[in-house]
């Protein structure tokens, strides 16, 4: 399998795995602690979790317009993406958790449909400020996953400040062992 394609699928699985852990840890806190302004970029745990979903929805809306027209992203071709990065899509953790679970499955389904040709194809899109761009799809997909990881790190810090430890977060735990040592 093409290396970038295999990595996309690994990252989709990691995204689902770590979000399950992260949301379970966040559920240990009462709503007022989840929404308390902690001085983070997106103020609170809930604000930062919402931002990650906003970023995902913006990018998936862009990816849905790729010439390959991946079936898993069909719903994103018909919905409007958030126009600001600080939108609160869901006001409570249970609502956000349900939406996150559904979105994570969409990401897995999309990565299962991806092909090496699709990843090599450039994608034209506009930034939220309306600036046009054309970049390689594979690189944009890596940005998509990197953005999630960056902000999940912020959430783990916020949770740690509240006394909640989510445990292992490293991608390494999902990277399969090789069957044999190199020669």
C-alpha positions, 0 to 999 in steps of 0.5 A: 500500500502507498505509504501516505495512504497507509499513514492516512488510515493510521491517523484516522484510527488514531483520531478516533482512539484518542478522541474516545479517551479524551472525551471520556476524560473530559466527562469526569468534569462538571459542565462549569469546569468544562466551560471555565475560561482557562486562558487557552486560545479557545478559552475552555476545554469545551471551547477547544474541543469545539474548535477541533470539530470546527477545523475538521468540518471546514477541511472536510467540506473542502475535501468533499469538493475533491474531484474524486467525490468520496462518498463518505464526504457526501453530506459535506458537499451540501452543508455550509462549513463554519465561517469562524474558528471559534464557533461553538457548535455544541454547548454541552459535552454530551452533544459534542461527544455524539457529534464527534463520534459520528465525525470520527467514523466519517473520517475513517470511512473517507480514509478507507476510500482514499487512493494514492491518485486522490492524494497526489491531486491538487485541491483548490479551496479558499481560506476562511478569509477568502484567499484562494489556494491550490495545494497537494491533497496529501499535504492538506490531509496531513495538515488536517490531522496535525491540526487535531493533534495540536489542539488535543495537546492543549486539551490534555493540558487543560484537563491536567490542570483540572486534575484529570489525566487521560493516560497514554496519548502517543500515536506509537501505541497504534503503530503496528510492530513489523513482523521481522527485523530489517536485514 
